């Protein structure tokens, strides 16, 4: 295993030991949850238990949870279902929403990344969409959208509301009825579960978006043999995440405060979304003159894994679409570094990051400008 200091939890998290134990206990079994024999029925019971755990995380009825392969599938399933009608999405959505259809109408955000509610309502009146999709917590900045207000406006104008809550799960409460969410996307690997498993959770609007056709699994809402071990791990991770939200928040908030207090002392640093409601585990900053590629590589060589915003698009040289939508210059949007902490992060990791940062700053400070 890599001995790097891992500060990239918004990309993916280490598996929690309880999740690993729950999965390995059953992985060697020939579990097909649709089989009628005893082994199949045992698998089905495991899947149904996990369904309860996911439903509890979202405060949704158990029978509204549809297991799938993760949030890319969940987001595509919902967007594709409505693709023949106008769809409004916030400009800072993940590519798993933005690229799910060519004709999406973008809702502008302010300099903190929050949906501009007046302009949103004007777009609702103008386009009369069937669907609105706005994420709960942004994966690059950690900024939390006012979901209850956005869904209320959506419903007022007769549309349904989808929310990508991938970066919210385990970090803030997700109460689907209170927030007015009709379709919710979750992914296990962002909160200590395995990769390649997630869920689309339905509200009570009565619409079931479906992408994959084939077998009758998941009440015909998602064909394909259920990933039983993955689903069990997802359920366990959800149970742990729900039980630990307060503890997670206070631990990661302390890391965030320490990081940001130190970073702010450097001239020319901009920390995104710092004045608004933000997930406690995320800090996104840029400094004029330094590119994120250079910084990332330098951190990497010094044993620290951080990201340049969206991990799903790392390797790309284009500026972050999230920061561009927030009004950042091309230079700032190409220079951002994201630090995201999680369940295994310790004080020593933050100290190590800051030590390397001081060293890199000294080395590169001639390039920095106001
Ligand atoms: N939505 C958000 C906000 C994400 O951060 C990610 C992954 O980075 C995804 C969707 C895609 O999730 P998955 O890896 O489950 O396909």
Boltz pocket constraint, residues with backbone or C-beta under 6 A from the ligand:
constraints:
  - pocket:
      binder: B
      contacts: [[A, 10], [A, 11], [A, 69], [A, 70], [A, 71], [A, 72], [A, 73], [A, 94], [A, 96], [A, 135], [A, 137], [A, 138], [A, 139], [A, 164], [A, 166], [A, 167], [A, 186], [A, 187], [A, 188], [A, 196], [A, 197], [A, 198], [A, 311], [A, 312]]
      max_distance: 6.0
